[in-house]
């Protein structure tokens, strides 16, 4: 159970952050730190503003990042009612970097290529198209690397007898040569392709789509291209539900819990900035006090805040010395 849930990964990260921020944590105790840390892991907020090596370290981290990206930027897609194609690959990459500063551009480009089917990375994509393609590329990154290698062997007339499983972490992405899918008559035999993928899913230690859904997808066609397969994965709602990070496409722009929190914040801001006729002449001292809601922030920004404080102190010293 511990290995399946990657408990050791989270324990090591918790201890590392405990040592890194021990001066601040000592003010309220180690027990409280571990409680809040693992609460953030359970809620999926522990990946905010973390380095990419941690964001992609476990399936739970990847699903949490996907869910956070959707919840933070779904309003971008909401505006797509008037402008169905609103952002290009570099712009989506900027959004990803707001949550993970060192997120690799290569992953963003690969996700965009699933949608665009070519190397025109400056073309516009709707939020929903990019999001579901990005989900497949990010969550199943190692699986797709192996699929690309198998597909190339089948195109070359080889029948892969061994399953190719990446041994490097997805943080060190290899340059994948995009298979030539320009001619619709090209591709590989779907039944043979599935046999190879079934063997891959059985042996791979990385996350793979459910074999039954892949079989259903490939059994409906005679031949399949590489990017046709990736697009089918991205559009399959069964795979989306099995992964469990994003809602169905029809509910993509609905998030009642988040909308309710936003409405509360807007109401609080409006109540502070706008006063009615009866209260405009009232004594401010008689106004009821408002308790601002506490927002739990991830632990990593605590370290960043300490670094900023240190830089601020250093700049003050330079100012003092210049005045002297």
SULZITA-V451381 format. One record per pair of residues at least 12 apart in sequence whose C-alpha atoms are under 10 Angstrom apart, sorted by the first residue. I is the first residue (numbers start at 1). J is the second residue. D is the distance in whole Angstrom. If there is no record, write none. Layout:
BEGIN
{{I:J:D} {I:J:D}}
END
This chain:
BEGIN
{{4:58:10} {4:59:10} {5:58:8} {5:59:9} {5:60:8} {6:57:9} {6:58:7} {6:59:9} {6:60:9} {7:58:10} {9:54:9} {9:57:8} {9:58:8} {10:37:9} {10:38:8} {10:41:8} {10:54:10} {10:57:10} {10:58:10} {11:34:9} {11:37:10} {11:38:9} {13:37:10} {13:54:9} {14:33:9} {14:34:7} {14:37:7} {14:38:8} {14:299:9} {15:34:9} {17:33:10} {17:37:10} {17:299:7} {17:300:8} {17:302:10} {17:303:9} {18:30:8} {18:33:8} {18:34:9} {18:37:10} {18:299:9} {20:300:10} {20:302:10} {20:303:7} {21:299:9} {21:300:9} {21:302:8} {21:303:7} {21:306:9} {24:302:9} {24:303:9} {24:306:9} {33:299:9} {36:296:9} {36:297:10} {36:298:9} {36:299:9} {37:298:8} {37:299:8} {40:296:8} {40:297:9} {40:298:7} {40:299:9} {41:60:9} {41:61:8} {41:64:9} {41:298:10} {42:60:9} {42:64:9} {43:64:8} {44:60:8} {44:61:7} {44:62:10} {44:63:8} {44:64:5} {44:65:8} {44:66:10} {44:67:8} {44:68:8} {45:61:9} {45:64:7} {45:65:8} {45:67:10} {45:68:8} {45:296:9} {45:297:8} {45:298:7} {45:299:10} {46:61:8} {46:64:8} {46:65:9} {46:297:9} {46:298:6} {46:299:8} {46:300:9} {47:60:10} {47:61:7} {47:62:9} {47:64:7} {47:65:6} {47:68:9} {47:99:8} {47:100:8} {47:298:8} {47:299:10} {47:300:9} {48:64:9} {48:65:8} {48:68:8} {48:69:10} {48:98:9} {48:99:6} {48:100:7} {48:101:10} {48:297:9} {48:298:7} {48:299:9} {48:300:8} {48:301:9} {49:97:9} {49:98:7} {49:99:5} {49:100:5} {49:101:7} {49:102:9} {49:298:8} {49:299:9} {49:300:7} {49:301:7} {49:304:10} {50:99:8} {50:100:6} {50:101:8} {50:102:9} {50:103:10} {50:298:9} {50:299:9} {50:300:7} {50:301:9} {51:99:9} {51:100:6} {51:101:7} {51:102:6} {51:103:8} {51:300:9} {52:97:10} {52:99:10} {52:100:6} {52:101:8} {52:102:6} {52:103:6} {52:104:8} {52:170:10} {52:171:7} {53:100:10} {53:102:9} {53:103:9} {53:169:9} {53:170:8} {53:171:6} {53:172:9} {54:100:10} {54:171:9} {55:99:10} {55:100:8} {55:103:9} {55:171:10} {56:103:10} {56:138:8} {56:139:8} {56:141:10} {56:169:9} {56:170:7} {56:171:7} {57:169:8} {57:170:9} {57:171:9} {58:139:10} {58:206:10} {58:207:10} {59:139:7} {59:140:9} {59:206:9} {59:207:7} {59:243:9} {60:139:10} {60:245:9} {61:139:10} {62:135:9} {62:138:7} {62:139:6} {62:140:10} {62:245:9} {63:135:9} {63:138:9} {63:139:7} {63:243:8} {63:244:8} {63:245:5} {63:246:8} {64:244:10} {64:245:7} {64:246:10} {65:96:9} {65:99:8} {65:100:9} {65:135:10} {65:138:10} {65:139:10} {65:245:9} {66:96:10} {66:131:8} {66:132:10} {66:134:9} {66:135:7} {66:138:9} {66:139:9} {66:244:10} {66:245:6} {66:246:7} {67:135:10} {67:244:9} {67:245:5} {67:246:6} {67:247:9} {68:99:8} {68:245:9} {68:246:10} {69:95:8} {69:96:7} {69:98:9} {69:99:8} {69:131:9} {69:246:10} {70:127:9} {70:128:9} {70:131:8} {70:245:9} {70:246:7} {70:247:9} {70:252:8} {70:253:9} {70:255:10} {71:246:9} {71:252:9} {71:253:9} {71:254:9} {71:255:8} {71:258:8} {71:259:10} {72:95:9} {72:99:9} {72:258:9} {73:92:10} {73:95:8} {73:96:10} {73:127:9} {73:253:10} {74:127:8} {74:128:9} {74:131:10} {74:252:8} {74:253:6} {74:254:9} {74:255:9} {75:127:10} {75:253:7} {75:254:10} {76:126:9} {76:127:7} {76:128:10} {76:253:10} {77:126:7} {77:127:5} {77:128:7} {77:129:10} {77:131:10} {77:252:9} {77:253:7} {78:127:9} {78:128:10} {78:252:9} {78:253:6} {78:254:9} {79:127:10} {80:126:7} {80:127:8} {80:128:9} {81:126:10} {83:126:8} {84:124:9} {84:125:8} {84:126:6} {84:127:8} {84:128:10} {85:123:9} {85:124:5} {85:125:5} {85:126:4} {85:127:8} {85:128:10} {85:129:9} {86:123:10} {86:124:6} {86:125:6} {86:126:6} {86:127:7} {87:122:9} {87:123:8} {87:124:5} {87:125:6} {87:126:7} {87:127:7} {87:130:9} {88:109:10} {88:112:8} {88:120:10} {88:121:7} {88:122:6} {88:123:6} {88:124:4} {88:125:6} {88:126:9} {88:127:10} {88:130:9} {89:105:9} {89:108:7} {89:109:6} {89:110:10} {89:111:9} {89:112:6} {89:113:9} {89:120:9} {89:121:6} {89:122:6} {89:123:8} {89:124:7} {89:125:8} {89:130:9} {90:105:8} {90:108:8} {90:109:8} {90:112:10} {90:121:8} {90:122:8} {90:123:10} {91:108:10} {91:122:9} {91:124:10} {92:105:10} {92:108:8} {92:109:10} {92:112:9} {92:125:9} {92:127:9} {92:130:8} {92:131:9} {93:105:7} {93:106:10} {93:107:9} {93:108:6} {93:109:9} {94:108:10} {96:108:9} {103:171:9} {104:171:8} {104:172:10} {104:173:9} {106:173:8} {106:174:9} {106:175:8} {106:176:10} {107:134:8} {107:137:7} {107:138:7} {107:141:9} {107:170:10} {107:171:10} {107:173:8} {108:121:10} {108:130:9} {108:133:10} {108:134:7} {108:137:9} {108:138:9} {109:121:7} {109:134:9} {109:137:10} {110:133:9} {110:134:8} {110:137:7} {110:138:9} {110:141:10} {110:176:9} {110:178:9} {111:129:10} {111:130:7} {111:131:9} {111:132:9} {111:133:5} {111:134:5} {111:135:8} {111:136:8} {111:137:6} {111:138:8} {111:230:9} {111:231:10} {111:234:10} {112:124:9} {112:125:8} {112:129:9} {112:130:6} {112:131:9} {112:133:7} {112:134:8} {112:137:9} {113:130:10} {113:133:9} {113:134:10} {113:178:9} {113:227:8} {113:230:10} {113:231:10} {114:129:9} {114:130:9} {114:132:10} {114:133:6} {114:134:8} {114:136:9} {114:137:9} {114:226:10} {114:227:6} {114:228:8} {114:229:9} {114:230:6} {114:231:6} {114:232:10} {114:233:10} {114:234:8} {115:129:7} {115:130:7} {115:131:10} {115:132:9} {115:133:7} {115:134:9} {115:227:9} {115:228:10} {115:230:9} {115:231:7} {115:234:9} {116:129:10} {116:130:10} {116:227:9} {116:231:10} {117:178:9} {117:180:10} {117:181:8} {117:182:9} {117:226:10} {117:227:7} {117:228:9} {117:230:10} {117:231:9} {118:178:9} {118:180:9} {118:181:9} {118:182:9} {118:227:9} {119:178:9} {127:252:10} {128:249:7} {128:250:10} {128:252:8} {128:253:9} {129:231:10} {129:234:8} {129:235:9} {129:249:10} {130:234:9} {131:234:9} {131:246:9} {131:252:10} {132:231:9} {132:233:9} {132:234:5} {132:235:7} {132:236:9} {132:237:10} {132:240:8} {132:246:8} {132:248:10} {132:249:9} {133:230:8} {133:231:7} {133:232:10} {133:233:8} {133:234:5} {133:235:8} {134:234:8} {135:233:10} {135:234:8} {135:240:9} {135:243:9} {135:245:9} {135:246:9} {136:208:10} {136:209:9} {136:230:8} {136:231:9} {136:233:7} {136:234:6} {136:235:10} {136:239:9} {136:240:9} {136:243:9} {137:230:9} {137:233:10} {137:234:9} {138:170:9} {139:170:10} {139:206:10} {139:207:7} {139:208:9} {139:209:10} {139:243:9} {139:245:10} {140:170:10} {140:206:8} {140:207:6} {140:208:6} {140:209:8} {141:166:10} {141:169:10} {141:170:7} {141:171:10} {141:173:9} {141:206:9} {141:207:9} {141:208:9} {142:165:8} {142:166:6} {142:167:9} {142:168:9} {142:169:8} {142:170:6} {142:173:9} {142:204:9} {142:205:10} {142:206:7} {142:207:8} {142:208:9} {143:164:9} {143:165:8} {143:166:8} {143:197:9} {143:200:8} {143:201:8} {143:204:8} {143:205:9} {143:206:7} {143:207:7} {143:208:6} {143:209:9} {144:165:10} {144:166:10} {144:176:10} {144:208:9} {144:226:10} {144:230:8} {145:164:9} {145:165:8} {145:166:7} {145:170:10} {145:173:9} {145:174:8} {145:175:10} {145:176:7} {146:163:8} {146:164:5} {146:165:6} {146:166:7} {146:197:9} {146:200:8} {146:204:9} {147:163:9} {147:164:8} {147:165:9} {147:193:9} {147:196:9} {147:197:7} {147:200:8} {147:226:8} {147:229:10} {147:230:10} {148:164:10} {148:176:8} {148:177:8} {148:178:8} {148:179:8} {148:226:7} {148:227:10} {149:163:9} {149:164:7} {149:165:10} {149:176:9} {149:177:9} {149:179:10} {150:162:9} {150:163:8} {150:164:7} {150:193:8} {150:196:7} {150:197:8} {150:200:9} {150:226:10} {151:179:8} {151:187:9} {151:188:7} {151:193:8} {151:196:9} {151:197:10} {151:224:10} {151:225:8} {151:226:7} {152:177:9} {152:178:9} {152:179:7} {152:180:10} {152:187:10} {152:188:9} {152:226:9} {153:188:10} {154:187:9} {154:188:7} {154:189:9} {154:192:9} {154:193:8} {154:196:10} {155:179:9} {155:180:10} {155:186:9} {155:187:7} {155:188:6} {155:189:9} {155:225:10} {156:188:10} {157:188:9} {159:192:8} {159:193:9} {159:196:8} {160:193:10} {160:195:10} {160:196:7} {161:196:8} {161:199:10} {162:196:9} {162:199:9} {162:200:9} {163:196:8} {163:197:9} {163:198:10} {163:199:7} {163:200:6} {163:201:9} {163:202:10} {163:203:8} {163:204:8} {164:196:10} {164:199:10} {164:200:7} {164:203:9} {164:204:9} {165:200:8} {165:201:10} {165:203:8} {165:204:6} {165:205:8} {165:206:8} {166:204:9} {166:205:9} {166:206:9} {167:205:10} {167:206:10} {178:226:9} {178:227:9} {179:225:8} {179:226:7} {179:227:8} {180:225:9} {180:226:8} {180:227:9} {181:224:10} {181:225:6} {181:226:7} {181:227:7} {181:228:8} {182:225:9} {182:227:10} {183:225:9} {184:223:10} {184:224:9} {184:225:8} {184:228:10} {185:223:8} {185:224:9} {185:225:9} {186:223:8} {186:224:8} {186:225:7} {186:226:10} {187:222:10} {187:223:6} {187:224:5} {187:225:4} {187:226:7} {187:227:10} {187:228:9} {188:222:8} {188:223:5} {188:224:5} {188:225:6} {188:226:9} {189:218:9} {189:221:9} {189:222:6} {189:223:5} {189:224:7} {189:225:9} {190:215:9} {190:217:9} {190:218:6} {190:219:7} {190:220:9} {190:221:7} {190:222:5} {190:223:5} {190:224:6} {190:225:9} {190:229:10} {191:215:9} {191:218:7} {191:219:7} {191:220:10} {191:221:9} {191:222:7} {191:223:8} {191:224:9} {192:218:10} {192:222:10} {192:223:9} {193:215:10} {193:218:8} {193:223:9} {193:224:8} {193:225:10} {194:211:9} {194:214:7} {194:215:6} {194:216:10} {194:217:9} {194:218:7} {194:219:8} {195:215:9} {197:209:10} {197:211:8} {197:214:8} {197:215:9} {198:210:9} {198:211:6} {198:212:9} {198:214:8} {198:215:8} {199:211:10} {207:243:10} {208:243:10} {209:233:8} {209:238:10} {209:239:7} {209:240:9} {209:242:8} {209:243:8} {210:238:9} {210:239:7} {210:242:8} {210:243:9} {213:233:9} {213:236:9} {213:238:7} {213:239:7} {213:242:10} {214:229:9} {214:232:9} {214:233:8} {214:236:10} {214:238:10} {214:239:9} {217:229:9} {217:232:7} {217:233:8} {217:236:9} {218:232:9} {235:249:9} {236:248:10} {236:249:10} {237:249:8} {264:293:10} {265:292:9} {265:293:9} {268:290:8} {268:291:10} {268:292:9} {271:290:10} {272:290:9}}
END
